[in-house]
């Protein structure tokens, strides 16, 4: 008998109610669970000892919470809701629209369902079987189907109205199989759906992973992003997070595909309470951006170990990874999201017998992690060589991405270069303080010299102290 079992609780759309989650955490703590993980499909994962499992199951059955043990027959519905408002991108899609759709999905889907804002790059588009992507037409969605056990994507010929998504998904639940003919499905589907013709493919945005950690202001409030290097959070800490949400009237906690949390709507008067809670549990919110851009599989520490091995190499050489994200796949049939994909395999395979471990490295077409086209760039390398090869890919990508235009160079050569006024850059989030413009959000008038800023001045984005901002001088043409 196995000593431990993995218990999974879905959080549809990546949304957790603080009250319900606090109750789950209390039950988990009673069952001896000390740590909670979040999965790449925004679900809640915990490891439970077999002796404690029956009591935990008995308690969960008295609640409306659905769960699975060691299986994933009912994958979580994922969405870009976690980035809505804080990483603004779309024209019409708002949080209320996600809730409208999630309220329709009253059944437990066995197909993977993704709900995505078309203008963001924080959550994946095509990792589901039913991928709904917001179109330029308000309240209408592209539908991309991926048949189970395949990698081929098919665009539905019509845009689907928001209020039809639940009914459409339920019909597809019965009909979309690995051997289904998609054109035949289109002909046989219910014709009463409210639709519009889909005249073009969705335009994939250029990938740019937002810095999703720490305190960040939006409007008059703040949001807090929490990331864990080991992909887990203590139950005790999460219980206090839920309790503080309830005390400060925050109604939702968002999970992300990066196995992190985002808490929106923090009022200015409550900031000190959140800072105290982070300090109490020694939670760090100053990780490098290149560390946040990784996806690993659920239910395993092997990917996390390899991620940290490569991360230490990146930190030593201060590698720039802007515009890239990385996935580590240690099991043949798992799925991770990344523009650079590291796949583990056996060096020699003979039937059930395998010998040694090597890695293949792939990049996606145009380095966009939403592309389904993989290009192998390294084959059969040992673990010790993986960091150097990933570093090489990063350097090649960065040099090509930032290659200057020949026309721009010609124009620049015709004019003398003069220095711009000095600006001050935050080393954590790269936000600039420009003396010419000041900082209206913190009541700093235009023309205020950096030296004249008050001692309590902080970076307007991540709140790094003034003393950490660094002077930089750009060169520009006269």
C-alpha positions as a LaTeX table, in Angstrom:
\begin{tabular}{lrrr}
\hline
Residue & $x$ (\AA) & $y$ (\AA) & $z$ (\AA) \\
\hline
Unk1 & 0.00 & 0.00 & 0.00 \\
Unk2 & 1.23 & 3.50 & $-0.85$ \\
Unk3 & 2.10 & 5.64 & 2.17 \\
Unk4 & 0.87 & 8.90 & 0.66 \\
Unk5 & $-1.87$ & 9.98 & $-1.74$ \\
Unk6 & $-2.32$ & 13.18 & $-3.73$ \\
Unk7 & $-5.66$ & 14.90 & $-3.19$ \\
Unk8 & $-6.75$ & 17.45 & $-5.80$ \\
Unk9 & $-9.42$ & 20.13 & $-5.40$ \\
Unk10 & $-10.45$ & 22.13 & $-8.46$ \\
Unk11 & $-10.71$ & 25.91 & $-8.31$ \\
Unk12 & $-12.79$ & 26.70 & $-11.45$ \\
Unk13 & $-11.27$ & 29.62 & $-13.31$ \\
Unk14 & $-8.46$ & 29.75 & $-10.76$ \\
Unk15 & $-10.77$ & 31.42 & $-8.21$ \\
Unk16 & $-10.85$ & 30.44 & $-4.54$ \\
Unk17 & $-13.32$ & 31.72 & $-1.96$ \\
Unk18 & $-11.33$ & 32.65 & 1.18 \\
Unk19 & $-14.05$ & 31.22 & 3.43 \\
Unk20 & $-14.26$ & 27.87 & 1.62 \\
Unk21 & $-10.49$ & 27.63 & 1.23 \\
Unk22 & $-9.99$ & 28.35 & 4.93 \\
Unk23 & $-12.34$ & 25.45 & 5.74 \\
Unk24 & $-10.41$ & 23.13 & 3.40 \\
Unk25 & $-7.13$ & 24.17 & 4.99 \\
Unk26 & $-8.49$ & 23.53 & 8.48 \\
Unk27 & $-9.55$ & 20.01 & 7.48 \\
Unk28 & $-6.17$ & 19.42 & 5.83 \\
Unk29 & $-4.32$ & 20.58 & 8.92 \\
Unk30 & $-6.34$ & 18.20 & 11.07 \\
Unk31 & $-5.26$ & 15.41 & 8.70 \\
Unk32 & $-1.59$ & 16.25 & 9.24 \\
Unk33 & $-1.09$ & 18.14 & 5.98 \\
Unk34 & 1.53 & 20.83 & 6.43 \\
Unk35 & 2.02 & 22.17 & 2.90 \\
Unk36 & $-0.23$ & 22.99 & $-0.07$ \\
Unk37 & 0.76 & 23.21 & $-3.74$ \\
Unk38 & $-1.04$ & 24.78 & $-6.67$ \\
Unk39 & $-1.08$ & 23.00 & $-10.02$ \\
Unk40 & $-0.38$ & 24.26 & $-13.53$ \\
Unk41 & $-4.14$ & 24.17 & $-14.17$ \\
Unk42 & $-4.74$ & 26.44 & $-11.17$ \\
Unk43 & $-5.94$ & 23.60 & $-8.90$ \\
Unk44 & $-5.17$ & 22.90 & $-5.23$ \\
Unk45 & $-2.95$ & 19.88 & $-4.47$ \\
Unk46 & $-2.06$ & 18.28 & $-1.17$ \\
Unk47 & $-0.25$ & 15.11 & $-0.12$ \\
Unk48 & $-2.06$ & 13.08 & 2.54 \\
Unk49 & $-0.81$ & 10.09 & 4.53 \\
Unk50 & $-2.94$ & 6.99 & 4.00 \\
Unk51 & $-3.77$ & 6.73 & 7.69 \\
Unk52 & $-5.26$ & 10.25 & 7.69 \\
Unk53 & $-7.01$ & 10.02 & 4.32 \\
Unk54 & $-10.27$ & 8.30 & 5.45 \\
Unk55 & $-10.98$ & 10.97 & 8.08 \\
Unk56 & $-10.22$ & 13.79 & 5.62 \\
Unk57 & $-12.49$ & 12.22 & 2.99 \\
Unk58 & $-15.28$ & 11.84 & 5.51 \\
Unk59 & $-15.03$ & 15.54 & 6.37 \\
Unk60 & $-14.87$ & 16.65 & 2.73 \\
Unk61 & $-17.99$ & 14.64 & 1.88 \\
Unk62 & $-19.99$ & 16.82 & 4.28 \\
Unk63 & $-19.15$ & 19.89 & 2.14 \\
Unk64 & $-20.02$ & 20.79 & $-1.50$ \\
Unk65 & $-16.30$ & 20.57 & $-2.34$ \\
Unk66 & $-15.43$ & 18.12 & $-5.12$ \\
Unk67 & $-12.09$ & 16.36 & $-5.05$ \\
Unk68 & $-10.10$ & 13.53 & $-6.61$ \\
Unk69 & $-7.47$ & 11.22 & $-5.16$ \\
Unk70 & $-4.46$ & 10.24 & $-7.31$ \\
Unk71 & $-6.52$ & 10.76 & $-10.51$ \\
Unk72 & $-7.30$ & 13.67 & $-12.82$ \\
Unk73 & $-10.51$ & 12.54 & $-14.48$ \\
Unk74 & $-12.04$ & 15.99 & $-13.96$ \\
Unk75 & $-9.43$ & 18.59 & $-14.92$ \\
Unk76 & $-9.79$ & 22.11 & $-13.60$ \\
Unk77 & $-11.29$ & 24.87 & $-15.75$ \\
Unk78 & $-8.50$ & 27.45 & $-16.13$ \\
Unk79 & $-8.78$ & 31.11 & $-17.06$ \\
Unk80 & $-6.90$ & 34.38 & $-17.35$ \\
Unk81 & $-9.16$ & 35.81 & $-14.64$ \\
Unk82 & $-6.13$ & 35.97 & $-12.31$ \\
Unk83 & $-4.58$ & 38.70 & $-14.48$ \\
Unk84 & $-7.75$ & 40.68 & $-15.16$ \\
Unk85 & $-7.59$ & 44.32 & $-14.00$ \\
Unk86 & $-3.98$ & 43.96 & $-12.79$ \\
Unk87 & $-2.47$ & 43.08 & $-16.20$ \\
Unk88 & $-4.94$ & 44.98 & $-18.39$ \\
Unk89 & $-4.94$ & 43.81 & $-21.99$ \\
Unk90 & $-8.41$ & 43.26 & $-23.47$ \\
Unk91 & $-10.94$ & 45.84 & $-24.68$ \\
Unk92 & $-14.20$ & 44.38 & $-23.34$ \\
Unk93 & $-13.45$ & 41.31 & $-21.25$ \\
Unk94 & $-13.95$ & 41.93 & $-17.52$ \\
Unk95 & $-14.12$ & 39.79 & $-14.39$ \\
Unk96 & $-17.93$ & 39.68 & $-14.56$ \\
Unk97 & $-17.74$ & 37.97 & $-17.96$ \\
Unk98 & $-15.68$ & 35.11 & $-16.51$ \\
Unk99 & $-18.20$ & 34.66 & $-13.71$ \\
Unk100 & $-21.03$ & 34.55 & $-16.25$ \\
Unk101 & $-19.31$ & 31.65 & $-18.02$ \\
Unk102 & $-18.27$ & 29.78 & $-14.88$ \\
Unk103 & $-21.83$ & 29.97 & $-13.56$ \\
Unk104 & $-22.95$ & 28.12 & $-16.71$ \\
Unk105 & $-20.47$ & 25.29 & $-16.24$ \\
Unk106 & $-22.47$ & 23.51 & $-13.56$ \\
Unk107 & $-21.27$ & 20.04 & $-14.59$ \\
Unk108 & $-17.87$ & 18.47 & $-13.88$ \\
Unk109 & $-16.08$ & 18.50 & $-17.26$ \\
Unk110 & $-13.78$ & 15.68 & $-18.26$ \\
Unk111 & $-12.39$ & 17.77 & $-21.07$ \\
Unk112 & $-9.87$ & 20.50 & $-20.28$ \\
Unk113 & $-11.46$ & 23.94 & $-20.69$ \\
Unk114 & $-9.44$ & 27.17 & $-21.08$ \\
Unk115 & $-10.92$ & 30.70 & $-20.96$ \\
Unk116 & $-8.45$ & 33.30 & $-22.23$ \\
Unk117 & $-8.19$ & 37.00 & $-22.86$ \\
Unk118 & $-6.72$ & 37.30 & $-26.38$ \\
Unk119 & $-4.41$ & 40.17 & $-25.43$ \\
Unk120 & $-2.55$ & 38.59 & $-22.50$ \\
Unk121 & 0.39 & 36.22 & $-22.22$ \\
Unk122 & 0.05 & 35.26 & $-18.55$ \\
Unk123 & $-2.05$ & 32.13 & $-19.09$ \\
Unk124 & $-1.91$ & 29.60 & $-21.97$ \\
Unk125 & $-4.34$ & 29.59 & $-24.89$ \\
Unk126 & $-4.25$ & 26.05 & $-26.27$ \\
Unk127 & $-3.45$ & 23.64 & $-23.44$ \\
Unk128 & $-7.13$ & 22.72 & $-23.16$ \\
Unk129 & $-9.39$ & 20.56 & $-25.30$ \\
Unk130 & $-11.96$ & 23.37 & $-25.47$ \\
Unk131 & $-10.13$ & 26.68 & $-25.77$ \\
Unk132 & $-12.33$ & 29.78 & $-25.65$ \\
Unk133 & $-10.45$ & 32.96 & $-26.58$ \\
Unk134 & $-12.02$ & 36.43 & $-26.47$ \\
Unk135 & $-12.47$ & 37.89 & $-29.96$ \\
Unk136 & $-12.47$ & 41.58 & $-31.01$ \\
Unk137 & $-16.27$ & 41.34 & $-31.13$ \\
Unk138 & $-17.61$ & 42.13 & $-27.63$ \\
Unk139 & $-19.06$ & 39.06 & $-25.87$ \\
Unk140 & $-18.06$ & 36.67 & $-28.67$ \\
Unk141 & $-15.34$ & 34.05 & $-28.42$ \\
Unk142 & $-13.11$ & 32.09 & $-30.73$ \\
Unk143 & $-13.37$ & 28.35 & $-30.15$ \\
Unk144 & $-10.32$ & 26.15 & $-30.74$ \\
Unk145 & $-10.69$ & 22.41 & $-30.30$ \\
Unk146 & $-7.87$ & 20.03 & $-29.47$ \\
Unk147 & $-8.92$ & 16.41 & $-29.61$ \\
Unk148 & $-7.90$ & 14.31 & $-26.59$ \\
Unk149 & $-4.54$ & 12.56 & $-26.94$ \\
Unk150 & $-3.60$ & 14.72 & $-29.96$ \\
Unk151 & $-1.67$ & 17.94 & $-30.54$ \\
Unk152 & $-3.71$ & 19.22 & $-33.50$ \\
Unk153 & $-5.75$ & 22.42 & $-33.07$ \\
Unk154 & $-8.97$ & 23.08 & $-35.02$ \\
Unk155 & $-10.72$ & 26.45 & $-35.19$ \\
Unk156 & $-14.50$ & 26.33 & $-34.95$ \\
Unk157 & $-15.95$ & 28.16 & $-37.98$ \\
Unk158 & $-18.02$ & 30.52 & $-35.83$ \\
Unk159 & $-17.59$ & 32.87 & $-32.88$ \\
Unk160 & $-19.64$ & 31.82 & $-29.87$ \\
Unk161 & $-21.68$ & 34.15 & $-27.64$ \\
Unk162 & $-20.70$ & 34.31 & $-23.96$ \\
Unk163 & $-24.00$ & 32.92 & $-22.67$ \\
Unk164 & $-23.72$ & 29.86 & $-24.94$ \\
Unk165 & $-20.36$ & 28.60 & $-23.75$ \\
Unk166 & $-21.74$ & 26.36 & $-21.00$ \\
Unk167 & $-24.25$ & 24.63 & $-23.29$ \\
Unk168 & $-21.64$ & 24.28 & $-26.06$ \\
Unk169 & $-19.11$ & 22.76 & $-23.65$ \\
Unk170 & $-21.64$ & 20.27 & $-22.34$ \\
Unk171 & $-22.48$ & 19.07 & $-25.85$ \\
Unk172 & $-18.79$ & 18.81 & $-26.73$ \\
Unk173 & $-18.22$ & 16.82 & $-23.54$ \\
Unk174 & $-20.14$ & 13.95 & $-25.12$ \\
Unk175 & $-18.85$ & 14.29 & $-28.70$ \\
Unk176 & $-15.20$ & 15.39 & $-28.78$ \\
Unk177 & $-13.03$ & 12.27 & $-28.76$ \\
Unk178 & $-9.62$ & 11.37 & $-30.16$ \\
Unk179 & $-11.17$ & 9.90 & $-33.31$ \\
Unk180 & $-13.92$ & 12.51 & $-33.76$ \\
Unk181 & $-14.22$ & 14.22 & $-37.16$ \\
Unk182 & $-14.39$ & 17.94 & $-36.30$ \\
Unk183 & $-16.11$ & 18.94 & $-39.54$ \\
Unk184 & $-18.72$ & 16.25 & $-38.90$ \\
Unk185 & $-19.18$ & 17.59 & $-35.37$ \\
Unk186 & $-19.81$ & 21.06 & $-36.76$ \\
Unk187 & $-22.52$ & 19.76 & $-39.07$ \\
Unk188 & $-24.24$ & 17.80 & $-36.31$ \\
Unk189 & $-24.02$ & 20.36 & $-33.47$ \\
Unk190 & $-27.06$ & 22.22 & $-32.20$ \\
Unk191 & $-27.76$ & 25.09 & $-34.62$ \\
Unk192 & $-29.60$ & 27.23 & $-32.08$ \\
Unk193 & $-26.39$ & 28.71 & $-30.64$ \\
Unk194 & $-25.95$ & 32.48 & $-30.94$ \\
Unk195 & $-22.90$ & 32.84 & $-33.17$ \\
Unk196 & $-21.13$ & 35.07 & $-35.66$ \\
Unk197 & $-18.83$ & 34.01 & $-38.51$ \\
Unk198 & $-15.16$ & 33.68 & $-37.54$ \\
Unk199 & $-13.45$ & 35.24 & $-40.53$ \\
Unk200 & $-9.84$ & 34.99 & $-39.31$ \\
Unk201 & $-7.55$ & 33.20 & $-36.90$ \\
Unk202 & $-6.85$ & 34.65 & $-33.49$ \\
Unk203 & $-3.76$ & 36.86 & $-33.43$ \\
Unk204 & $-1.33$ & 35.57 & $-30.81$ \\
Unk205 & 0.23 & 38.39 & $-28.78$ \\
Unk206 & 3.98 & 38.58 & $-28.47$ \\
Unk207 & 4.87 & 36.73 & $-25.28$ \\
Unk208 & 5.89 & 38.94 & $-22.38$ \\
Unk209 & 5.43 & 37.43 & $-18.94$ \\
Unk210 & 4.44 & 40.19 & $-16.49$ \\
Unk211 & 6.29 & 40.36 & $-13.20$ \\
Unk212 & 3.60 & 38.79 & $-11.05$ \\
Unk213 & 5.18 & 38.89 & $-7.59$ \\
Unk214 & 5.12 & 41.38 & $-4.73$ \\
Unk215 & 2.96 & 44.43 & $-3.97$ \\
Unk216 & 1.83 & 46.40 & $-7.01$ \\
Unk217 & $-0.57$ & 49.32 & $-7.25$ \\
Unk218 & $-3.48$ & 49.52 & $-9.68$ \\
Unk219 & $-5.80$ & 52.46 & $-9.33$ \\
Unk220 & $-6.32$ & 53.28 & $-5.66$ \\
Unk221 & $-5.70$ & 49.71 & $-4.51$ \\
Unk222 & $-2.91$ & 47.11 & $-4.65$ \\
Unk223 & $-2.55$ & 43.48 & $-5.61$ \\
Unk224 & $-0.11$ & 41.03 & $-4.06$ \\
Unk225 & 1.59 & 38.21 & $-5.96$ \\
Unk226 & 3.04 & 35.28 & $-4.01$ \\
Unk227 & 5.53 & 32.82 & $-5.52$ \\
Unk228 & 7.32 & 29.94 & $-3.81$ \\
Unk229 & 10.66 & 28.68 & $-5.05$ \\
Unk230 & 9.76 & 25.12 & $-4.04$ \\
Unk231 & 6.17 & 25.36 & $-5.38$ \\
Unk232 & 4.52 & 24.97 & $-1.97$ \\
Unk233 & 3.08 & 27.16 & 0.79 \\
Unk234 & 2.55 & 26.23 & 4.41 \\
Unk235 & $-1.02$ & 25.52 & 5.49 \\
Unk236 & $-0.58$ & 27.79 & 8.51 \\
Unk237 & 0.40 & 30.73 & 6.29 \\
Unk238 & $-2.45$ & 30.13 & 3.83 \\
Unk239 & $-4.98$ & 29.97 & 6.68 \\
Unk240 & $-3.86$ & 33.39 & 7.84 \\
Unk241 & $-4.06$ & 34.66 & 4.25 \\
Unk242 & $-7.71$ & 33.54 & 4.12 \\
Unk243 & $-8.48$ & 35.08 & 7.50 \\
Unk244 & $-6.93$ & 38.41 & 6.51 \\
Unk245 & $-8.92$ & 38.38 & 3.25 \\
Unk246 & $-12.12$ & 37.86 & 5.22 \\
Unk247 & $-11.26$ & 40.60 & 7.73 \\
Unk248 & $-10.48$ & 43.10 & 4.96 \\
Unk249 & $-13.46$ & 42.16 & 2.75 \\
Unk250 & $-11.47$ & 40.54 & $-0.06$ \\
Unk251 & $-13.80$ & 38.00 & $-1.64$ \\
Unk252 & $-11.44$ & 36.04 & $-3.90$ \\
Unk253 & $-7.96$ & 34.54 & $-4.04$ \\
Unk254 & $-6.63$ & 33.77 & $-7.51$ \\
Unk255 & $-4.35$ & 30.87 & $-8.39$ \\
Unk256 & $-2.19$ & 31.10 & $-11.51$ \\
Unk257 & $-0.71$ & 28.60 & $-13.99$ \\
Unk258 & 2.69 & 29.51 & $-12.55$ \\
Unk259 & 1.72 & 27.80 & $-9.25$ \\
Unk260 & 1.48 & 31.13 & $-7.49$ \\
Unk261 & $-1.24$ & 33.26 & $-5.89$ \\
Unk262 & $-2.59$ & 36.72 & $-6.66$ \\
Unk263 & $-4.67$ & 38.64 & $-4.12$ \\
Unk264 & $-6.45$ & 41.66 & $-5.61$ \\
Unk265 & $-8.22$ & 44.62 & $-4.08$ \\
Unk266 & $-5.96$ & 45.37 & $-1.11$ \\
Unk267 & $-6.89$ & 48.75 & 0.33 \\
Unk268 & $-4.11$ & 51.17 & 1.24 \\
Unk269 & $-5.13$ & 51.09 & 4.91 \\
Unk270 & $-4.61$ & 47.30 & 4.98 \\
Unk271 & $-1.16$ & 47.22 & 3.38 \\
Unk272 & 0.62 & 47.13 & 6.73 \\
Unk273 & $-1.37$ & 44.03 & 7.78 \\
Unk274 & $-0.24$ & 42.17 & 4.66 \\
Unk275 & 3.36 & 43.29 & 5.15 \\
Unk276 & 3.23 & 42.03 & 8.73 \\
Unk277 & 1.88 & 38.65 & 7.59 \\
Unk278 & 4.65 & 38.25 & 5.00 \\
Unk279 & 7.25 & 39.12 & 7.62 \\
Unk280 & 5.75 & 36.73 & 10.18 \\
Unk281 & 6.27 & 33.77 & 7.82 \\
Unk282 & 9.47 & 35.13 & 6.21 \\
Unk283 & 7.84 & 35.19 & 2.75 \\
Unk284 & 10.20 & 36.67 & 0.15 \\
Unk285 & 8.72 & 38.78 & $-2.67$ \\
Unk286 & 11.93 & 39.87 & $-4.37$ \\
Unk287 & 12.75 & 36.96 & $-6.71$ \\
Unk288 & 14.45 & 37.60 & $-10.04$ \\
Unk289 & 12.17 & 37.72 & $-13.08$ \\
Unk290 & 14.00 & 34.79 & $-14.73$ \\
Unk291 & 13.07 & 32.59 & $-11.77$ \\
Unk292 & 9.35 & 33.24 & $-12.17$ \\
Unk293 & 9.22 & 32.16 & $-15.83$ \\
Unk294 & 9.22 & 28.39 & $-15.21$ \\
Unk295 & 6.55 & 25.73 & $-15.46$ \\
Unk296 & 7.01 & 22.25 & $-14.03$ \\
Unk297 & 4.71 & 19.26 & $-13.81$ \\
Unk298 & 2.35 & 18.59 & $-10.94$ \\
Unk299 & 2.84 & 15.69 & $-8.50$ \\
Unk300 & 6.63 & 15.59 & $-8.80$ \\
Unk301 & 9.66 & 17.32 & $-7.31$ \\
Unk302 & 12.01 & 16.23 & $-10.10$ \\
Unk303 & 11.09 & 19.15 & $-12.34$ \\
Unk304 & 11.42 & 21.61 & $-9.47$ \\
Unk305 & 14.87 & 20.25 & $-8.65$ \\
Unk306 & 16.03 & 20.68 & $-12.26$ \\
Unk307 & 14.51 & 24.17 & $-12.40$ \\
Unk308 & 16.47 & 25.24 & $-9.33$ \\
Unk309 & 19.64 & 23.66 & $-10.75$ \\
Unk310 & 19.33 & 25.77 & $-13.91$ \\
Unk311 & 18.19 & 28.82 & $-11.93$ \\
Unk312 & 21.40 & 28.84 & $-9.89$ \\
Unk313 & 23.40 & 28.87 & $-13.14$ \\
Unk314 & 21.30 & 31.79 & $-14.41$ \\
Unk315 & 21.83 & 33.73 & $-11.18$ \\
Unk316 & 25.58 & 33.19 & $-11.28$ \\
Unk317 & 25.84 & 34.62 & $-14.81$ \\
Unk318 & 22.92 & 37.09 & $-14.49$ \\
Unk319 & 21.22 & 35.76 & $-17.61$ \\
Unk320 & 18.54 & 37.86 & $-19.32$ \\
Unk321 & 15.41 & 35.83 & $-20.13$ \\
Unk322 & 12.90 & 38.58 & $-20.97$ \\
Unk323 & 10.43 & 37.33 & $-23.59$ \\
Unk324 & 11.01 & 33.64 & $-22.81$ \\
Unk325 & 9.47 & 31.10 & $-20.48$ \\
Unk326 & 10.63 & 27.58 & $-19.73$ \\
Unk327 & 8.93 & 24.22 & $-19.25$ \\
Unk328 & 10.36 & 21.00 & $-17.81$ \\
Unk329 & 8.77 & 17.69 & $-18.78$ \\
Unk330 & 9.90 & 14.58 & $-16.92$ \\
Unk331 & 6.97 & 12.32 & $-17.92$ \\
Unk332 & 6.12 & 11.41 & $-21.53$ \\
Unk333 & 2.41 & 12.31 & $-21.48$ \\
Unk334 & 2.45 & 15.40 & $-19.27$ \\
Unk335 & 1.97 & 18.90 & $-20.64$ \\
Unk336 & 3.79 & 22.07 & $-19.68$ \\
Unk337 & 3.72 & 25.60 & $-21.08$ \\
Unk338 & 6.94 & 27.14 & $-22.36$ \\
Unk339 & 8.81 & 28.71 & $-25.27$ \\
Unk340 & 11.82 & 26.58 & $-24.29$ \\
Unk341 & 10.93 & 22.99 & $-23.39$ \\
Unk342 & 13.33 & 20.60 & $-21.62$ \\
Unk343 & 12.27 & 16.95 & $-21.95$ \\
Unk344 & 13.72 & 14.10 & $-19.95$ \\
Unk345 & 14.08 & 10.66 & $-21.55$ \\
Unk346 & 16.05 & 7.44 & $-21.14$ \\
Unk347 & 19.42 & 7.22 & $-22.84$ \\
Unk348 & 18.66 & 3.64 & $-23.85$ \\
Unk349 & 15.21 & 2.06 & $-23.99$ \\
Unk350 & 14.67 & $-1.66$ & $-24.63$ \\
Unk351 & 11.10 & $-2.72$ & $-23.99$ \\
Unk352 & 10.45 & $-2.09$ & $-20.30$ \\
Unk353 & 14.17 & $-1.78$ & $-19.60$ \\
Unk354 & 15.71 & 1.70 & $-19.59$ \\
Unk355 & 19.24 & 2.92 & $-18.91$ \\
Unk356 & 20.50 & 6.39 & $-18.04$ \\
Unk357 & 18.87 & 9.80 & $-18.28$ \\
Unk358 & 19.40 & 12.44 & $-20.96$ \\
Unk359 & 17.51 & 15.55 & $-22.03$ \\
Unk360 & 16.25 & 16.97 & $-25.31$ \\
Unk361 & 15.66 & 20.71 & $-25.65$ \\
Unk362 & 12.99 & 22.21 & $-27.90$ \\
Unk363 & 11.93 & 25.74 & $-28.75$ \\
Unk364 & 8.53 & 26.77 & $-30.05$ \\
Unk365 & 7.96 & 28.50 & $-33.35$ \\
Unk366 & 8.96 & 32.18 & $-32.98$ \\
Unk367 & 9.55 & 31.41 & $-29.28$ \\
Unk368 & 5.84 & 31.89 & $-28.56$ \\
Unk369 & 4.82 & 29.37 & $-25.88$ \\
Unk370 & 1.29 & 29.22 & $-27.31$ \\
Unk371 & 2.62 & 27.78 & $-30.57$ \\
Unk372 & 2.09 & 24.03 & $-30.97$ \\
Unk373 & 5.11 & 23.69 & $-33.27$ \\
Unk374 & 8.23 & 22.38 & $-31.49$ \\
Unk375 & 11.72 & 22.58 & $-32.96$ \\
Unk376 & 14.38 & 20.37 & $-31.38$ \\
Unk377 & 17.66 & 22.24 & $-30.88$ \\
Unk378 & 19.53 & 19.81 & $-28.58$ \\
Unk379 & 19.34 & 16.02 & $-28.41$ \\
Unk380 & 20.46 & 13.59 & $-25.74$ \\
Unk381 & 22.51 & 15.85 & $-23.46$ \\
Unk382 & 23.38 & 15.10 & $-19.84$ \\
Unk383 & 22.01 & 17.11 & $-16.92$ \\
Unk384 & 25.31 & 18.89 & $-16.30$ \\
Unk385 & 25.15 & 20.39 & $-19.82$ \\
Unk386 & 21.50 & 21.51 & $-19.70$ \\
Unk387 & 22.08 & 24.92 & $-18.00$ \\
Unk388 & 24.77 & 25.89 & $-20.51$ \\
Unk389 & 22.60 & 24.95 & $-23.50$ \\
Unk390 & 19.56 & 26.82 & $-22.15$ \\
Unk391 & 21.82 & 29.81 & $-21.49$ \\
Unk392 & 23.01 & 29.65 & $-25.11$ \\
Unk393 & 19.40 & 29.70 & $-26.34$ \\
Unk394 & 18.66 & 32.73 & $-24.14$ \\
Unk395 & 21.66 & 34.64 & $-25.48$ \\
Unk396 & 20.80 & 33.84 & $-29.10$ \\
Unk397 & 17.20 & 34.89 & $-28.59$ \\
Unk398 & 18.14 & 38.15 & $-26.86$ \\
Unk399 & 20.69 & 39.11 & $-29.51$ \\
Unk400 & 18.21 & 38.53 & $-32.36$ \\
Unk401 & 15.30 & 40.19 & $-30.58$ \\
Unk402 & 17.21 & 43.39 & $-29.92$ \\
Unk403 & 19.14 & 43.59 & $-33.20$ \\
Unk404 & 18.89 & 47.25 & $-34.32$ \\
Unk405 & 17.29 & 48.20 & $-37.62$ \\
Unk406 & 19.82 & 49.09 & $-40.36$ \\
Unk407 & 17.71 & 52.14 & $-41.26$ \\
Unk408 & 17.74 & 53.38 & $-37.70$ \\
Unk409 & 21.53 & 52.97 & $-37.60$ \\
Unk410 & 21.98 & 54.96 & $-40.79$ \\
Unk411 & 19.87 & 57.81 & $-39.48$ \\
Unk412 & 21.67 & 57.78 & $-36.16$ \\
Unk413 & 25.07 & 57.99 & $-37.79$ \\
Unk414 & 24.05 & 61.19 & $-39.54$ \\
Unk415 & 23.39 & 62.97 & $-36.25$ \\
Unk416 & 25.54 & 63.45 & $-33.15$ \\
Unk417 & 24.59 & 61.50 & $-30.05$ \\
Unk418 & 23.77 & 63.53 & $-26.97$ \\
Unk419 & 22.93 & 62.21 & $-23.52$ \\
Unk420 & 19.35 & 62.17 & $-22.29$ \\
Unk421 & 18.69 & 63.48 & $-18.78$ \\
Unk422 & 19.65 & 60.93 & $-16.15$ \\
Unk423 & 16.87 & 58.56 & $-15.09$ \\
Unk424 & 16.81 & 56.25 & $-12.09$ \\
Unk425 & 15.92 & 52.60 & $-12.62$ \\
Unk426 & 14.51 & 50.09 & $-10.15$ \\
Unk427 & 16.68 & 46.92 & $-10.38$ \\
Unk428 & 13.72 & 44.70 & $-9.45$ \\
Unk429 & 10.97 & 45.73 & $-11.90$ \\
Unk430 & 12.89 & 48.12 & $-14.24$ \\
Unk431 & 10.53 & 51.03 & $-13.53$ \\
Unk432 & 12.12 & 54.46 & $-14.20$ \\
Unk433 & 11.99 & 57.69 & $-12.21$ \\
Unk434 & 12.49 & 60.51 & $-14.71$ \\
Unk435 & 13.16 & 63.93 & $-13.17$ \\
Unk436 & 11.47 & 65.64 & $-16.14$ \\
Unk437 & 8.09 & 64.06 & $-15.32$ \\
Unk438 & 8.20 & 63.45 & $-11.56$ \\
Unk439 & 5.71 & 60.94 & $-10.09$ \\
Unk440 & 2.11 & 62.18 & $-10.00$ \\
Unk441 & 0.93 & 59.06 & $-8.16$ \\
Unk442 & 3.13 & 59.96 & $-5.18$ \\
Unk443 & 2.57 & 63.75 & $-5.54$ \\
Unk444 & 6.08 & 64.39 & $-6.86$ \\
Unk445 & 6.02 & 67.41 & $-9.19$ \\
Unk446 & 7.64 & 67.39 & $-12.63$ \\
Unk447 & 11.21 & 68.67 & $-12.48$ \\
Unk448 & 11.91 & 67.31 & $-8.98$ \\
Unk449 & 15.53 & 66.17 & $-8.78$ \\
Unk450 & 16.15 & 62.63 & $-7.56$ \\
Unk451 & 18.27 & 63.96 & $-4.71$ \\
Unk452 & 15.32 & 66.09 & $-3.59$ \\
Unk453 & 12.92 & 63.14 & $-3.27$ \\
Unk454 & 11.79 & 62.46 & 0.31 \\
Unk455 & 13.60 & 59.66 & 2.14 \\
Unk456 & 10.44 & 57.58 & 2.25 \\
Unk457 & 10.03 & 57.62 & $-1.57$ \\
Unk458 & 9.63 & 54.12 & $-3.07$ \\
Unk459 & 9.39 & 52.61 & $-6.56$ \\
Unk460 & 5.77 & 53.21 & $-7.70$ \\
Unk461 & 5.50 & 49.67 & $-9.07$ \\
Unk462 & 7.15 & 47.30 & $-6.59$ \\
Unk463 & 7.89 & 49.64 & $-3.66$ \\
Unk464 & 11.63 & 49.10 & $-3.59$ \\
Unk465 & 13.17 & 51.89 & $-1.43$ \\
Unk466 & 14.69 & 54.98 & $-3.03$ \\
Unk467 & 18.19 & 53.87 & $-2.03$ \\
Unk468 & 18.00 & 50.86 & $-4.37$ \\
Unk469 & 17.20 & 52.87 & $-7.53$ \\
Unk470 & 20.20 & 53.17 & $-9.82$ \\
Unk471 & 21.17 & 56.10 & $-12.06$ \\
Unk472 & 21.40 & 55.30 & $-15.76$ \\
Unk473 & 22.11 & 57.57 & $-18.74$ \\
Unk474 & 20.71 & 56.82 & $-22.18$ \\
Unk475 & 22.21 & 58.07 & $-25.40$ \\
Unk476 & 19.89 & 59.56 & $-28.00$ \\
Unk477 & 20.21 & 61.37 & $-31.29$ \\
Unk478 & 20.14 & 65.18 & $-31.25$ \\
\hline
\end{tabular}
